Amino acid sequence: MQYMRELLGARFDEFLQAYANKPRHKALRVNTKKIGANEFAKMFGGELRPNALCDRSFYCDVKPSFDPLYHAGLYYMQEPSASGAVAAFAPYIGKRVLDLCAAPGGKATQAAAYMDGGVIFCNDPEYKRVRALVENVERLGVSNAVITCATAGDYRRAGFDGYFDTVIADAPCSGGGMTRYEEVPYSREIVEGCAARQRGILDDAAELLCTGGYMLYSTCTFAVEENERNVEYLVSLGFKTVDIPLKAGEERGIDIADARRVYPMNFDGEGHFYCVLQKTRDCDCNKNPARKKQVRVRVGGLELDAAEIDKRTVLPIDLPETHGLNVVRAGTPIFGDGKDPAHALIHALPTDALIKFGTVELGEAAAEYLRGEELHMPAPKGMLAATVHGYALGLVKSAPSGSGDAALKNKYPKSLRI
């Protein structure tokens, strides 16, 4: 509070009132890789209030764990202020994207929804956080993701200097913007330590970006040392700030007009900071050629163009070489254990391919499916995609039961069951 009093001066009382009395706001972000925002709103049926910072984000109070639409990957729960950063960055997202601190996947999957082809590297240096990242990337159908557990320095040692045209640095921070509802240890020493750690990350991140490439730098803290001072540090490394539209609920950064700050007294959300920067310094651009071994794979009623990586067939076909990186998963696997299709593949297939593969609409039985129960209903024989409103939840194996219905063996992964 003392830090915020010094930062805001006469505005501190307004901040304090909002900090103490405003309710916590929750929002979902529609996954437009699978469904349009208008179509989703009609399907969802409940009250959805638009978020001024992101036209794909809506305020609502929903328990996603029990909602089949969530398990079908149609939306992601994302703090309202956080969704504004990538929405502002969207016009600058290219074909070779790196999210350096991606877990649990909010900004990475949001960026992927704005991409038109290319590849997105979703990285987190802490392995215990990578599992949630993998699950969210799968559920939201991001087929062009390479998931790694590494540091920015590891990427440099693996030869990725100058490779990326887009870098998202949602830096580990002191978390001051989240203290309204999270127990966050906070002190000036922690702020200074985080700022130094962030500069270390940015030293390497700056080298991974090609000349003319764009970086999104963001935090969930109010501290100037971690925000504006680090933007100035990037400028000293050969970057320039980019002015982005100023939306309702945002205000300009302190001493940096192109940066954006979000405070709870101005917006129905928590504290956030973001700035878009472009690398102007010349460097060698590394194209890192795509893998050459491509194969044609048949799965169900589909024929797919795939790449072969470590004896596994995956989508898409134009993944780059990743030697030297700790790769958790490259692309989307086509097969799981044995000859069965992979759970991730079913989420990655577009609607027309899903129909060719074969589907069974679960309707109200979707909740039973998510609990791992065996179902009985009319269905063709064989491996099918179990759907809700036409969107895949996972797999079932259908066998005729003799009563006109089929017994559907539940293939929903045990780790995901509710």
NORQUIDA-V949706 format. One record per pair of residues at least 6 apart in sequence whose C-alpha atoms are under 6 Angstrom apart, sorted by the first residue. I is the first residue (numbers start at 1). J is the second residue. Records with the same first field share a line. If there is no record, write none. Layout:
BEGIN
I=J  J
END
This chain:
BEGIN
5=12
15=265
18=265
25=269
26=59
27=58  59  60  78  80
28=57  58  76  77  78
29=56  57  75  76
30=37  56  75
31=74  75
33=113
48=58  59  60
49=58  59
50=58
51=57  58
53=84
54=84  87
64=70
72=392  393
73=139  140
80=269
81=269
85=274
93=166
94=165  166
95=118
96=118  119  164  165
97=120  164  166  167
98=120  121  167
99=122  167  168
100=123  169
101=123  124  170
102=108  122  123  124
103=124  129  133
104=132  133
105=133
119=144  145
120=145
121=145  146  147
122=147
123=147  148  149
124=149
125=149  150  151
138=344
141=347  348
143=331  332  348
144=316  331
145=331
146=329  330  331
147=328  329
148=326  327  328
149=326
152=204
153=204
158=324
160=208
161=207  208
162=208  209  210  284  285  286
163=210  286  287
164=209  210
165=209  210  213
166=213  214  215
167=215
168=215  216
169=216  217
170=217  218  219
171=219
173=194
174=191
175=220  221
176=221  222
177=220  221  222  270  271
195=226
210=285
211=279  280  282  283
212=278  279  280
213=278  279
214=277  278
215=276  277
216=275  276
217=274  275
218=273  274
219=273
220=271  272
221=272
238=280  281
239=278  279  280
240=277  278
241=277
242=276  277
243=258
249=266  267
250=261  262
251=260  261
252=259  260
253=259  260  261
259=275
260=273  274
261=272  273
262=271  272
263=271
264=270
289=320
290=318  319  320
291=320
294=306  307
295=306  307
296=304  305
297=303  304
300=357
301=356  357
302=357
306=314  315  316  317
307=313  314  317
313=334
314=331  332  333  334
315=331  332
334=341  342  345
335=341  342
336=342
343=394
347=392
358=384
359=384  385  386
360=386
361=387  388
362=387  388
363=388
370=417  418
371=417  418
374=408  409  410
375=407  408
376=405  406  407  408
377=405  406
378=405  406
379=406
381=398  399
382=397  398
383=396  397
384=395  396
385=394  395
386=392  393  394  395
387=393
394=412
395=411
396=408  409  410  411
397=408  409
398=407  408
399=406  407
400=406
401=407
END
